[in-house]
Amino acid sequence: MSSQTIAPVLPPEHRILRRAEVEAKTGFKRAHIYSLMKEGKFPKALRLGVRAVGWDSVEIEQWI
């Protein structure tokens, strides 16, 4: 009988990723990201303020 412990699987942590982080994770530049969003092929950005947007980290990871 083995006495191995199994680590619990934690749900992914939701963070807001700014555009530079999304570009780094996907390898896409701003124009391509917005083009894909317009076509419905990329997660929509969340409005953070008048001139700021971000993306849900979990949505980006699932998309990748």
PDBQT receptor file of N, H, CA, C and O in Angstrom, charges set to zero:
ATOM      1  N   MET A   1       0.842  -1.171   0.000  1.00  0.00    +0.000 N 
ATOM      2  CA  MET A   1       0.000   0.000   0.000  1.00  0.00    +0.000 C 
ATOM      3  C   MET A   1       0.892   1.241   0.000  1.00  0.00    +0.000 C 
ATOM      4  O   MET A   1       1.765   1.373   0.858  1.00  0.00    +0.000 OA
ATOM      5  N   SER A   2       0.685   2.138  -0.942  1.00  0.00    +0.000 N 
ATOM      6  H   SER A   2      -0.023   2.030  -1.639  1.00  0.00    +0.000 HD
ATOM      7  CA  SER A   2       1.511   3.342  -1.014  1.00  0.00    +0.000 C 
ATOM      8  C   SER A   2       0.824   4.482  -0.276  1.00  0.00    +0.000 C 
ATOM      9  O   SER A   2      -0.401   4.532  -0.171  1.00  0.00    +0.000 OA
ATOM     10  N   SER A   3       1.629   5.377   0.221  1.00  0.00    +0.000 N 
ATOM     11  H   SER A   3       2.625   5.337   0.136  1.00  0.00    +0.000 HD
ATOM     12  CA  SER A   3       1.079   6.510   0.975  1.00  0.00    +0.000 C 
ATOM     13  C   SER A   3       1.403   7.819   0.254  1.00  0.00    +0.000 C 
ATOM     14  O   SER A   3       2.049   8.708   0.809  1.00  0.00    +0.000 OA
ATOM     15  N   GLN A   4       0.945   7.916  -0.983  1.00  0.00    +0.000 N 
ATOM     16  H   GLN A   4       0.420   7.193  -1.434  1.00  0.00    +0.000 HD
ATOM     17  CA  GLN A   4       1.157   9.140  -1.749  1.00  0.00    +0.000 C 
ATOM     18  C   GLN A   4       0.032  10.114  -1.452  1.00  0.00    +0.000 C 
ATOM     19  O   GLN A   4      -1.132   9.732  -1.333  1.00  0.00    +0.000 OA
ATOM     20  N   THR A   5       0.401  11.365  -1.337  1.00  0.00    +0.000 N 
ATOM     21  H   THR A   5       1.346  11.676  -1.434  1.00  0.00    +0.000 HD
ATOM     22  CA  THR A   5      -0.623  12.388  -1.156  1.00  0.00    +0.000 C 
ATOM     23  C   THR A   5      -0.851  13.076  -2.494  1.00  0.00    +0.000 C 
ATOM     24  O   THR A   5       0.082  13.307  -3.263  1.00  0.00    +0.000 OA
ATOM     25  N   ILE A   6      -2.083  13.389  -2.745  1.00  0.00    +0.000 N 
ATOM     26  H   ILE A   6      -2.841  13.202  -2.121  1.00  0.00    +0.000 HD
ATOM     27  CA  ILE A   6      -2.448  14.051  -3.988  1.00  0.00    +0.000 C 
ATOM     28  C   ILE A   6      -2.758  15.506  -3.671  1.00  0.00    +0.000 C 
ATOM     29  O   ILE A   6      -3.602  15.811  -2.829  1.00  0.00    +0.000 OA
ATOM     30  N   ALA A   7      -2.061  16.390  -4.359  1.00  0.00    +0.000 N 
ATOM     31  H   ALA A   7      -1.375  16.143  -5.043  1.00  0.00    +0.000 HD
ATOM     32  CA  ALA A   7      -2.284  17.823  -4.144  1.00  0.00    +0.000 C 
ATOM     33  C   ALA A   7      -3.636  18.215  -4.734  1.00  0.00    +0.000 C 
ATOM     34  O   ALA A   7      -3.992  17.769  -5.824  1.00  0.00    +0.000 OA
ATOM     35  N   PRO A   8      -4.384  19.046  -4.019  1.00  0.00    +0.000 N 
ATOM     36  CA  PRO A   8      -5.679  19.479  -4.550  1.00  0.00    +0.000 C 
ATOM     37  C   PRO A   8      -5.479  20.371  -5.778  1.00  0.00    +0.000 C 
ATOM     38  O   PRO A   8      -4.512  21.128  -5.861  1.00  0.00    +0.000 OA
ATOM     39  N   VAL A   9      -6.397  20.267  -6.713  1.00  0.00    +0.000 N 
ATOM     40  H   VAL A   9      -7.182  19.652  -6.646  1.00  0.00    +0.000 HD
ATOM     41  CA  VAL A   9      -6.346  21.106  -7.905  1.00  0.00    +0.000 C 
ATOM     42  C   VAL A   9      -7.071  22.402  -7.588  1.00  0.00    +0.000 C 
ATOM     43  O   VAL A   9      -8.269  22.403  -7.305  1.00  0.00    +0.000 OA
ATOM     44  N   LEU A  10      -6.343  23.496  -7.636  1.00  0.00    +0.000 N 
ATOM     45  H   LEU A  10      -5.370  23.495  -7.866  1.00  0.00    +0.000 HD
ATOM     46  CA  LEU A  10      -6.927  24.795  -7.331  1.00  0.00    +0.000 C 
ATOM     47  C   LEU A  10      -7.493  25.415  -8.604  1.00  0.00    +0.000 C 
ATOM     48  O   LEU A  10      -6.935  25.240  -9.687  1.00  0.00    +0.000 OA
ATOM     49  N   PRO A  11      -8.597  26.137  -8.473  1.00  0.00    +0.000 N 
ATOM     50  CA  PRO A  11      -9.130  26.811  -9.663  1.00  0.00    +0.000 C 
ATOM     51  C   PRO A  11      -8.152  27.893 -10.117  1.00  0.00    +0.000 C 
ATOM     52  O   PRO A  11      -7.425  28.453  -9.297  1.00  0.00    +0.000 OA
ATOM     53  N   PRO A  12      -8.129  28.189 -11.407  1.00  0.00    +0.000 N 
ATOM     54  CA  PRO A  12      -7.195  29.206 -11.894  1.00  0.00    +0.000 C 
ATOM     55  C   PRO A  12      -7.497  30.569 -11.286  1.00  0.00    +0.000 C 
ATOM     56  O   PRO A  12      -8.652  30.909 -11.028  1.00  0.00    +0.000 OA
ATOM     57  N   GLU A  13      -6.452  31.331 -11.065  1.00  0.00    +0.000 N 
ATOM     58  H   GLU A  13      -5.514  31.055 -11.274  1.00  0.00    +0.000 HD
ATOM     59  CA  GLU A  13      -6.597  32.661 -10.478  1.00  0.00    +0.000 C 
ATOM     60  C   GLU A  13      -6.904  33.669 -11.580  1.00  0.00    +0.000 C 
ATOM     61  O   GLU A  13      -6.185  33.749 -12.576  1.00  0.00    +0.000 OA
ATOM     62  N   HIS A  14      -7.967  34.432 -11.399  1.00  0.00    +0.000 N 
ATOM     63  H   HIS A  14      -8.552  34.367 -10.591  1.00  0.00    +0.000 HD
ATOM     64  CA  HIS A  14      -8.334  35.467 -12.370  1.00  0.00    +0.000 C 
ATOM     65  C   HIS A  14      -7.510  36.714 -12.102  1.00  0.00    +0.000 C 
ATOM     66  O   HIS A  14      -7.510  37.244 -10.991  1.00  0.00    +0.000 OA
ATOM     67  N   ARG A  15      -6.812  37.177 -13.124  1.00  0.00    +0.000 N 
ATOM     68  H   ARG A  15      -6.812  36.747 -14.027  1.00  0.00    +0.000 HD
ATOM     69  CA  ARG A  15      -6.060  38.432 -13.076  1.00  0.00    +0.000 C 
ATOM     70  C   ARG A  15      -6.454  39.243 -14.301  1.00  0.00    +0.000 C 
ATOM     71  O   ARG A  15      -6.967  38.701 -15.280  1.00  0.00    +0.000 OA
ATOM     72  N   ILE A  16      -6.215  40.509 -14.237  1.00  0.00    +0.000 N 
ATOM     73  H   ILE A  16      -5.798  40.949 -13.441  1.00  0.00    +0.000 HD
ATOM     74  CA  ILE A  16      -6.418  41.357 -15.401  1.00  0.00    +0.000 C 
ATOM     75  C   ILE A  16      -5.066  41.534 -16.076  1.00  0.00    +0.000 C 
ATOM     76  O   ILE A  16      -4.109  42.011 -15.466  1.00  0.00    +0.000 OA
ATOM     77  N   LEU A  17      -5.002  41.144 -17.344  1.00  0.00    +0.000 N 
ATOM     78  H   LEU A  17      -5.780  40.757 -17.840  1.00  0.00    +0.000 HD
ATOM     79  CA  LEU A  17      -3.775  41.297 -18.116  1.00  0.00    +0.000 C 
ATOM     80  C   LEU A  17      -3.887  42.544 -18.973  1.00  0.00    +0.000 C 
ATOM     81  O   LEU A  17      -4.897  42.752 -19.645  1.00  0.00    +0.000 OA
ATOM     82  N   ARG A  18      -2.863  43.363 -18.953  1.00  0.00    +0.000 N 
ATOM     83  H   ARG A  18      -2.042  43.194 -18.408  1.00  0.00    +0.000 HD
ATOM     84  CA  ARG A  18      -2.819  44.532 -19.822  1.00  0.00    +0.000 C 
ATOM     85  C   ARG A  18      -2.338  44.094 -21.198  1.00  0.00    +0.000 C 
ATOM     86  O   ARG A  18      -1.873  42.968 -21.373  1.00  0.00    +0.000 OA
ATOM     87  N   ARG A  19      -2.453  44.989 -22.167  1.00  0.00    +0.000 N 
ATOM     88  H   ARG A  19      -2.831  45.904 -22.025  1.00  0.00    +0.000 HD
ATOM     89  CA  ARG A  19      -2.161  44.629 -23.555  1.00  0.00    +0.000 C 
ATOM     90  C   ARG A  19      -0.756  44.073 -23.752  1.00  0.00    +0.000 C 
ATOM     91  O   ARG A  19      -0.579  43.108 -24.495  1.00  0.00    +0.000 OA
ATOM     92  N   ALA A  20       0.237  44.655 -23.110  1.00  0.00    +0.000 N 
ATOM     93  H   ALA A  20       0.094  45.439 -22.507  1.00  0.00    +0.000 HD
ATOM     94  CA  ALA A  20       1.617  44.177 -23.277  1.00  0.00    +0.000 C 
ATOM     95  C   ALA A  20       1.754  42.717 -22.847  1.00  0.00    +0.000 C 
ATOM     96  O   ALA A  20       2.460  41.943 -23.493  1.00  0.00    +0.000 OA
ATOM     97  N   GLU A  21       1.083  42.344 -21.764  1.00  0.00    +0.000 N 
ATOM     98  H   GLU A  21       0.509  42.973 -21.239  1.00  0.00    +0.000 HD
ATOM     99  CA  GLU A  21       1.129  40.952 -21.299  1.00  0.00    +0.000 C 
ATOM    100  C   GLU A  21       0.421  40.018 -22.279  1.00  0.00    +0.000 C 
ATOM    101  O   GLU A  21       0.887  38.908 -22.536  1.00  0.00    +0.000 OA
ATOM    102  N   VAL A  22      -0.703  40.475 -22.819  1.00  0.00    +0.000 N 
ATOM    103  H   VAL A  22      -1.081  41.376 -22.610  1.00  0.00    +0.000 HD
ATOM    104  CA  VAL A  22      -1.446  39.665 -23.789  1.00  0.00    +0.000 C 
ATOM    105  C   VAL A  22      -0.609  39.488 -25.053  1.00  0.00    +0.000 C 
ATOM    106  O   VAL A  22      -0.563  38.399 -25.624  1.00  0.00    +0.000 OA
ATOM    107  N   GLU A  23       0.048  40.557 -25.487  1.00  0.00    +0.000 N 
ATOM    108  H   GLU A  23       0.010  41.442 -25.024  1.00  0.00    +0.000 HD
ATOM    109  CA  GLU A  23       0.926  40.467 -26.656  1.00  0.00    +0.000 C 
ATOM    110  C   GLU A  23       2.051  39.465 -26.407  1.00  0.00    +0.000 C 
ATOM    111  O   GLU A  23       2.376  38.666 -27.284  1.00  0.00    +0.000 OA
ATOM    112  N   ALA A  24       2.639  39.506 -25.225  1.00  0.00    +0.000 N 
ATOM    113  H   ALA A  24       2.375  40.155 -24.512  1.00  0.00    +0.000 HD
ATOM    114  CA  ALA A  24       3.741  38.592 -24.897  1.00  0.00    +0.000 C 
ATOM    115  C   ALA A  24       3.264  37.139 -24.861  1.00  0.00    +0.000 C 
ATOM    116  O   ALA A  24       3.968  36.246 -25.333  1.00  0.00    +0.000 OA
ATOM    117  N   LYS A  25       2.076  36.896 -24.307  1.00  0.00    +0.000 N 
ATOM    118  H   LYS A  25       1.504  37.621 -23.924  1.00  0.00    +0.000 HD
ATOM    119  CA  LYS A  25       1.564  35.525 -24.199  1.00  0.00    +0.000 C 
ATOM    120  C   LYS A  25       1.140  34.954 -25.546  1.00  0.00    +0.000 C 
ATOM    121  O   LYS A  25       1.336  33.768 -25.809  1.00  0.00    +0.000 OA
ATOM    122  N   THR A  26       0.554  35.801 -26.407  1.00  0.00    +0.000 N 
ATOM    123  H   THR A  26       0.394  36.765 -26.194  1.00  0.00    +0.000 HD
ATOM    124  CA  THR A  26       0.016  35.311 -27.676  1.00  0.00    +0.000 C 
ATOM    125  C   THR A  26       0.990  35.446 -28.837  1.00  0.00    +0.000 C 
ATOM    126  O   THR A  26       0.903  34.700 -29.813  1.00  0.00    +0.000 OA
ATOM    127  N   GLY A  27       1.913  36.390 -28.737  1.00  0.00    +0.000 N 
ATOM    128  H   GLY A  27       1.984  36.996 -27.945  1.00  0.00    +0.000 HD
ATOM    129  CA  GLY A  27       2.815  36.665 -29.855  1.00  0.00    +0.000 C 
ATOM    130  C   GLY A  27       2.182  37.578 -30.897  1.00  0.00    +0.000 C 
ATOM    131  O   GLY A  27       2.777  37.826 -31.946  1.00  0.00    +0.000 OA
ATOM    132  N   PHE A  28       0.972  38.083 -30.615  1.00  0.00    +0.000 N 
ATOM    133  H   PHE A  28       0.489  37.881 -29.763  1.00  0.00    +0.000 HD
ATOM    134  CA  PHE A  28       0.272  38.977 -31.538  1.00  0.00    +0.000 C 
ATOM    135  C   PHE A  28       0.488  40.426 -31.130  1.00  0.00    +0.000 C 
ATOM    136  O   PHE A  28       0.705  40.721 -29.955  1.00  0.00    +0.000 OA
ATOM    137  N   LYS A  29       0.429  41.321 -32.094  1.00  0.00    +0.000 N 
ATOM    138  H   LYS A  29       0.253  41.081 -33.049  1.00  0.00    +0.000 HD
ATOM    139  CA  LYS A  29       0.501  42.754 -31.832  1.00  0.00    +0.000 C 
ATOM    140  C   LYS A  29      -0.912  43.314 -31.699  1.00  0.00    +0.000 C 
ATOM    141  O   LYS A  29      -1.900  42.636 -31.981  1.00  0.00    +0.000 OA
ATOM    142  N   ARG A  30      -0.979  44.575 -31.259  1.00  0.00    +0.000 N 
ATOM    143  H   ARG A  30      -0.177  45.126 -31.030  1.00  0.00    +0.000 HD
ATOM    144  CA  ARG A  30      -2.247  45.237 -30.959  1.00  0.00    +0.000 C 
ATOM    145  C   ARG A  30      -3.260  45.130 -32.096  1.00  0.00    +0.000 C 
ATOM    146  O   ARG A  30      -4.401  44.728 -31.870  1.00  0.00    +0.000 OA
ATOM    147  N   ALA A  31      -2.860  45.481 -33.300  1.00  0.00    +0.000 N 
ATOM    148  H   ALA A  31      -1.933  45.807 -33.484  1.00  0.00    +0.000 HD
ATOM    149  CA  ALA A  31      -3.804  45.506 -34.422  1.00  0.00    +0.000 C 
ATOM    150  C   ALA A  31      -4.408  44.123 -34.680  1.00  0.00    +0.000 C 
ATOM    151  O   ALA A  31      -5.601  44.011 -34.959  1.00  0.00    +0.000 OA
ATOM    152  N   HIS A  32      -3.600  43.086 -34.589  1.00  0.00    +0.000 N 
ATOM    153  H   HIS A  32      -2.630  43.177 -34.363  1.00  0.00    +0.000 HD
ATOM    154  CA  HIS A  32      -4.106  41.734 -34.842  1.00  0.00    +0.000 C 
ATOM    155  C   HIS A  32      -5.050  41.288 -33.722  1.00  0.00    +0.000 C 
ATOM    156  O   HIS A  32      -6.070  40.650 -33.985  1.00  0.00    +0.000 OA
ATOM    157  N   ILE A  33      -4.714  41.619 -32.490  1.00  0.00    +0.000 N 
ATOM    158  H   ILE A  33      -3.885  42.137 -32.277  1.00  0.00    +0.000 HD
ATOM    159  CA  ILE A  33      -5.586  41.281 -31.354  1.00  0.00    +0.000 C 
ATOM    160  C   ILE A  33      -6.958  41.925 -31.537  1.00  0.00    +0.000 C 
ATOM    161  O   ILE A  33      -7.984  41.264 -31.374  1.00  0.00    +0.000 OA
ATOM    162  N   TYR A  34      -6.977  43.218 -31.877  1.00  0.00    +0.000 N 
ATOM    163  H   TYR A  34      -6.144  43.755 -32.009  1.00  0.00    +0.000 HD
ATOM    164  CA  TYR A  34      -8.250  43.914 -32.049  1.00  0.00    +0.000 C 
ATOM    165  C   TYR A  34      -9.011  43.408 -33.270  1.00  0.00    +0.000 C 
ATOM    166  O   TYR A  34     -10.241  43.376 -33.259  1.00  0.00    +0.000 OA
ATOM    167  N   SER A  35      -8.300  43.015 -34.314  1.00  0.00    +0.000 N 
ATOM    168  H   SER A  35      -7.300  43.040 -34.323  1.00  0.00    +0.000 HD
ATOM    169  CA  SER A  35      -8.944  42.439 -35.491  1.00  0.00    +0.000 C 
ATOM    170  C   SER A  35      -9.631  41.121 -35.132  1.00  0.00    +0.000 C 
ATOM    171  O   SER A  35     -10.775  40.884 -35.521  1.00  0.00    +0.000 OA
ATOM    172  N   LEU A  36      -8.929  40.266 -34.389  1.00  0.00    +0.000 N 
ATOM    173  H   LEU A  36      -8.000  40.458 -34.073  1.00  0.00    +0.000 HD
ATOM    174  CA  LEU A  36      -9.520  38.998 -33.948  1.00  0.00    +0.000 C 
ATOM    175  C   LEU A  36     -10.713  39.231 -33.028  1.00  0.00    +0.000 C 
ATOM    176  O   LEU A  36     -11.715  38.521 -33.122  1.00  0.00    +0.000 OA
ATOM    177  N   MET A  37     -10.614  40.221 -32.139  1.00  0.00    +0.000 N 
ATOM    178  H   MET A  37      -9.800  40.798 -32.063  1.00  0.00    +0.000 HD
ATOM    179  CA  MET A  37     -11.739  40.540 -31.253  1.00  0.00    +0.000 C 
ATOM    180  C   MET A  37     -12.961  40.941 -32.076  1.00  0.00    +0.000 C 
ATOM    181  O   MET A  37     -14.078  40.507 -31.796  1.00  0.00    +0.000 OA
ATOM    182  N   LYS A  38     -12.738  41.771 -33.089  1.00  0.00    +0.000 N 
ATOM    183  H   LYS A  38     -11.831  42.124 -33.317  1.00  0.00    +0.000 HD
ATOM    184  CA  LYS A  38     -13.840  42.240 -33.931  1.00  0.00    +0.000 C 
ATOM    185  C   LYS A  38     -14.523  41.079 -34.645  1.00  0.00    +0.000 C 
ATOM    186  O   LYS A  38     -15.737  41.101 -34.847  1.00  0.00    +0.000 OA
ATOM    187  N   GLU A  39     -13.747  40.065 -35.029  1.00  0.00    +0.000 N 
ATOM    188  H   GLU A  39     -12.761  40.047 -34.865  1.00  0.00    +0.000 HD
ATOM    189  CA  GLU A  39     -14.288  38.887 -35.710  1.00  0.00    +0.000 C 
ATOM    190  C   GLU A  39     -14.892  37.877 -34.734  1.00  0.00    +0.000 C 
ATOM    191  O   GLU A  39     -15.474  36.878 -35.158  1.00  0.00    +0.000 OA
ATOM    192  N   GLY A  40     -14.759  38.131 -33.429  1.00  0.00    +0.000 N 
ATOM    193  H   GLY A  40     -14.287  38.943 -33.084  1.00  0.00    +0.000 HD
ATOM    194  CA  GLY A  40     -15.279  37.204 -32.427  1.00  0.00    +0.000 C 
ATOM    195  C   GLY A  40     -14.395  35.994 -32.212  1.00  0.00    +0.000 C 
ATOM    196  O   GLY A  40     -14.854  34.971 -31.703  1.00  0.00    +0.000 OA
ATOM    197  N   LYS A  41     -13.121  36.099 -32.597  1.00  0.00    +0.000 N 
ATOM    198  H   LYS A  41     -12.748  36.930 -33.010  1.00  0.00    +0.000 HD
ATOM    199  CA  LYS A  41     -12.186  34.977 -32.496  1.00  0.00    +0.000 C 
ATOM    200  C   LYS A  41     -11.175  35.141 -31.371  1.00  0.00    +0.000 C 
ATOM    201  O   LYS A  41     -10.230  34.358 -31.270  1.00  0.00    +0.000 OA
ATOM    202  N   PHE A  42     -11.361  36.143 -30.529  1.00  0.00    +0.000 N 
ATOM    203  H   PHE A  42     -12.128  36.779 -30.611  1.00  0.00    +0.000 HD
ATOM    204  CA  PHE A  42     -10.441  36.409 -29.424  1.00  0.00    +0.000 C 
ATOM    205  C   PHE A  42     -11.263  36.968 -28.277  1.00  0.00    +0.000 C 
ATOM    206  O   PHE A  42     -12.245  37.671 -28.517  1.00  0.00    +0.000 OA
ATOM    207  N   PRO A  43     -10.886  36.673 -27.026  1.00  0.00    +0.000 N 
ATOM    208  CA  PRO A  43     -11.649  37.196 -25.881  1.00  0.00    +0.000 C 
ATOM    209  C   PRO A  43     -11.765  38.722 -25.917  1.00  0.00    +0.000 C 
ATOM    210  O   PRO A  43     -10.816  39.420 -26.273  1.00  0.00    +0.000 OA
ATOM    211  N   LYS A  44     -12.918  39.214 -25.550  1.00  0.00    +0.000 N 
ATOM    212  H   LYS A  44     -13.689  38.647 -25.261  1.00  0.00    +0.000 HD
ATOM    213  CA  LYS A  44     -13.164  40.654 -25.516  1.00  0.00    +0.000 C 
ATOM    214  C   LYS A  44     -12.399  41.302 -24.367  1.00  0.00    +0.000 C 
ATOM    215  O   LYS A  44     -12.231  40.718 -23.297  1.00  0.00    +0.000 OA
ATOM    216  N   ALA A  45     -11.947  42.506 -24.615  1.00  0.00    +0.000 N 
ATOM    217  H   ALA A  45     -12.083  42.981 -25.485  1.00  0.00    +0.000 HD
ATOM    218  CA  ALA A  45     -11.258  43.284 -23.588  1.00  0.00    +0.000 C 
ATOM    219  C   ALA A  45     -12.281  43.825 -22.591  1.00  0.00    +0.000 C 
ATOM    220  O   ALA A  45     -13.436  44.074 -22.936  1.00  0.00    +0.000 OA
ATOM    221  N   LEU A  46     -11.839  43.998 -21.365  1.00  0.00    +0.000 N 
ATOM    222  H   LEU A  46     -10.901  43.796 -21.084  1.00  0.00    +0.000 HD
ATOM    223  CA  LEU A  46     -12.668  44.578 -20.309  1.00  0.00    +0.000 C 
ATOM    224  C   LEU A  46     -12.277  46.043 -20.156  1.00  0.00    +0.000 C 
ATOM    225  O   LEU A  46     -11.090  46.365 -20.090  1.00  0.00    +0.000 OA
ATOM    226  N   ARG A  47     -13.252  46.920 -20.099  1.00  0.00    +0.000 N 
ATOM    227  H   ARG A  47     -14.215  46.659 -20.152  1.00  0.00    +0.000 HD
ATOM    228  CA  ARG A  47     -12.974  48.345 -19.934  1.00  0.00    +0.000 C 
ATOM    229  C   ARG A  47     -12.585  48.593 -18.480  1.00  0.00    +0.000 C 
ATOM    230  O   ARG A  47     -13.351  48.280 -17.569  1.00  0.00    +0.000 OA
ATOM    231  N   LEU A  48     -11.388  49.158 -18.259  1.00  0.00    +0.000 N 
ATOM    232  H   LEU A  48     -10.765  49.412 -18.999  1.00  0.00    +0.000 HD
ATOM    233  CA  LEU A  48     -10.900  49.433 -16.907  1.00  0.00    +0.000 C 
ATOM    234  C   LEU A  48     -11.036  50.903 -16.547  1.00  0.00    +0.000 C 
ATOM    235  O   LEU A  48     -11.038  51.263 -15.370  1.00  0.00    +0.000 OA
ATOM    236  N   GLY A  49     -11.146  51.732 -17.538  1.00  0.00    +0.000 N 
ATOM    237  H   GLY A  49     -11.144  51.439 -18.494  1.00  0.00    +0.000 HD
ATOM    238  CA  GLY A  49     -11.253  53.166 -17.339  1.00  0.00    +0.000 C 
ATOM    239  C   GLY A  49     -11.485  53.819 -18.686  1.00  0.00    +0.000 C 
ATOM    240  O   GLY A  49     -11.784  53.145 -19.672  1.00  0.00    +0.000 OA
ATOM    241  N   VAL A  50     -11.348  55.125 -18.722  1.00  0.00    +0.000 N 
ATOM    242  H   VAL A  50     -11.105  55.672 -17.921  1.00  0.00    +0.000 HD
ATOM    243  CA  VAL A  50     -11.588  55.858 -19.957  1.00  0.00    +0.000 C 
ATOM    244  C   VAL A  50     -10.626  55.423 -21.060  1.00  0.00    +0.000 C 
ATOM    245  O   VAL A  50     -11.034  55.246 -22.208  1.00  0.00    +0.000 OA
ATOM    246  N   ARG A  51      -9.349  55.250 -20.715  1.00  0.00    +0.000 N 
ATOM    247  H   ARG A  51      -9.018  55.393 -19.782  1.00  0.00    +0.000 HD
ATOM    248  CA  ARG A  51      -8.341  54.904 -21.719  1.00  0.00    +0.000 C 
ATOM    249  C   ARG A  51      -7.596  53.617 -21.393  1.00  0.00    +0.000 C 
ATOM    250  O   ARG A  51      -6.462  53.430 -21.835  1.00  0.00    +0.000 OA
ATOM    251  N   ALA A  52      -8.211  52.740 -20.636  1.00  0.00    +0.000 N 
ATOM    252  H   ALA A  52      -9.132  52.892 -20.277  1.00  0.00    +0.000 HD
ATOM    253  CA  ALA A  52      -7.511  51.518 -20.230  1.00  0.00    +0.000 C 
ATOM    254  C   ALA A  52      -8.412  50.298 -20.397  1.00  0.00    +0.000 C 
ATOM    255  O   ALA A  52      -9.587  50.315 -20.029  1.00  0.00    +0.000 OA
ATOM    256  N   VAL A  53      -7.830  49.239 -20.963  1.00  0.00    +0.000 N 
ATOM    257  H   VAL A  53      -6.876  49.225 -21.262  1.00  0.00    +0.000 HD
ATOM    258  CA  VAL A  53      -8.534  47.966 -21.085  1.00  0.00    +0.000 C 
ATOM    259  C   VAL A  53      -7.624  46.857 -20.590  1.00  0.00    +0.000 C 
ATOM    260  O   VAL A  53      -6.411  47.031 -20.474  1.00  0.00    +0.000 OA
ATOM    261  N   GLY A  54      -8.223  45.724 -20.302  1.00  0.00    +0.000 N 
ATOM    262  H   GLY A  54      -9.208  45.582 -20.396  1.00  0.00    +0.000 HD
ATOM    263  CA  GLY A  54      -7.464  44.558 -19.881  1.00  0.00    +0.000 C 
ATOM    264  C   GLY A  54      -8.242  43.309 -20.254  1.00  0.00    +0.000 C 
ATOM    265  O   GLY A  54      -9.406  43.382 -20.650  1.00  0.00    +0.000 OA
ATOM    266  N   TRP A  55      -7.598  42.178 -20.126  1.00  0.00    +0.000 N 
ATOM    267  H   TRP A  55      -6.653  42.119 -19.805  1.00  0.00    +0.000 HD
ATOM    268  CA  TRP A  55      -8.221  40.899 -20.455  1.00  0.00    +0.000 C 
ATOM    269  C   TRP A  55      -8.154  39.981 -19.246  1.00  0.00    +0.000 C 
ATOM    270  O   TRP A  55      -7.198  40.034 -18.472  1.00  0.00    +0.000 OA
ATOM    271  N   ASP A  56      -9.164  39.141 -19.085  1.00  0.00    +0.000 N 
ATOM    272  H   ASP A  56      -9.940  39.097 -19.714  1.00  0.00    +0.000 HD
ATOM    273  CA  ASP A  56      -9.195  38.149 -18.010  1.00  0.00    +0.000 C 
ATOM    274  C   ASP A  56      -8.128  37.097 -18.316  1.00  0.00    +0.000 C 
ATOM    275  O   ASP A  56      -8.137  36.496 -19.391  1.00  0.00    +0.000 OA
ATOM    276  N   SER A  57      -7.217  36.875 -17.382  1.00  0.00    +0.000 N 
ATOM    277  H   SER A  57      -7.210  37.363 -16.509  1.00  0.00    +0.000 HD
ATOM    278  CA  SER A  57      -6.106  35.945 -17.594  1.00  0.00    +0.000 C 
ATOM    279  C   SER A  57      -6.589  34.528 -17.885  1.00  0.00    +0.000 C 
ATOM    280  O   SER A  57      -5.985  33.820 -18.691  1.00  0.00    +0.000 OA
ATOM    281  N   VAL A  58      -7.670  34.112 -17.239  1.00  0.00    +0.000 N 
ATOM    282  H   VAL A  58      -8.161  34.687 -16.585  1.00  0.00    +0.000 HD
ATOM    283  CA  VAL A  58      -8.188  32.758 -17.447  1.00  0.00    +0.000 C 
ATOM    284  C   VAL A  58      -8.733  32.616 -18.869  1.00  0.00    +0.000 C 
ATOM    285  O   VAL A  58      -8.518  31.589 -19.513  1.00  0.00    +0.000 OA
ATOM    286  N   GLU A  59      -9.433  33.633 -19.358  1.00  0.00    +0.000 N 
ATOM    287  H   GLU A  59      -9.608  34.466 -18.835  1.00  0.00    +0.000 HD
ATOM    288  CA  GLU A  59      -9.952  33.584 -20.724  1.00  0.00    +0.000 C 
ATOM    289  C   GLU A  59      -8.812  33.504 -21.736  1.00  0.00    +0.000 C 
ATOM    290  O   GLU A  59      -8.906  32.773 -22.722  1.00  0.00    +0.000 OA
ATOM    291  N   ILE A  60      -7.745  34.246 -21.497  1.00  0.00    +0.000 N 
ATOM    292  H   ILE A  60      -7.668  34.840 -20.696  1.00  0.00    +0.000 HD
ATOM    293  CA  ILE A  60      -6.596  34.227 -22.410  1.00  0.00    +0.000 C 
ATOM    294  C   ILE A  60      -5.930  32.857 -22.375  1.00  0.00    +0.000 C 
ATOM    295  O   ILE A  60      -5.594  32.308 -23.424  1.00  0.00    +0.000 OA
ATOM    296  N   GLU A  61      -5.735  32.301 -21.187  1.00  0.00    +0.000 N 
ATOM    297  H   GLU A  61      -6.007  32.747 -20.335  1.00  0.00    +0.000 HD
ATOM    298  CA  GLU A  61      -5.108  30.973 -21.075  1.00  0.00    +0.000 C 
ATOM    299  C   GLU A  61      -5.954  29.906 -21.765  1.00  0.00    +0.000 C 
ATOM    300  O   GLU A  61      -5.410  29.023 -22.428  1.00  0.00    +0.000 OA
ATOM    301  N   GLN A  62      -7.273  29.977 -21.617  1.00  0.00    +0.000 N 
ATOM    302  H   GLN A  62      -7.714  30.695 -21.079  1.00  0.00    +0.000 HD
ATOM    303  CA  GLN A  62      -8.156  29.015 -22.280  1.00  0.00    +0.000 C 
ATOM    304  C   GLN A  62      -8.101  29.184 -23.792  1.00  0.00    +0.000 C 
ATOM    305  O   GLN A  62      -8.148  28.198 -24.527  1.00  0.00    +0.000 OA
ATOM    306  N   TRP A  63      -8.004  30.420 -24.261  1.00  0.00    +0.000 N 
ATOM    307  H   TRP A  63      -7.966  31.221 -23.663  1.00  0.00    +0.000 HD
ATOM    308  CA  TRP A  63      -7.950  30.680 -25.695  1.00  0.00    +0.000 C 
ATOM    309  C   TRP A  63      -6.660  30.126 -26.293  1.00  0.00    +0.000 C 
ATOM    310  O   TRP A  63      -6.660  29.573 -27.392  1.00  0.00    +0.000 OA
ATOM    311  N   ILE A  64      -5.566  30.280 -25.559  1.00  0.00    +0.000 N 
ATOM    312  H   ILE A  64      -5.566  30.729 -24.666  1.00  0.00    +0.000 HD
ATOM    313  CA  ILE A  64      -4.266  29.790 -26.041  1.00  0.00    +0.000 C 
ATOM    314  C   ILE A  64      -4.329  28.282 -26.131  1.00  0.00    +0.000 C 
ATOM    315  O   ILE A  64      -3.348  27.645 -26.514  1.00  0.00    +0.000 OA
TER     316      ILE A  64
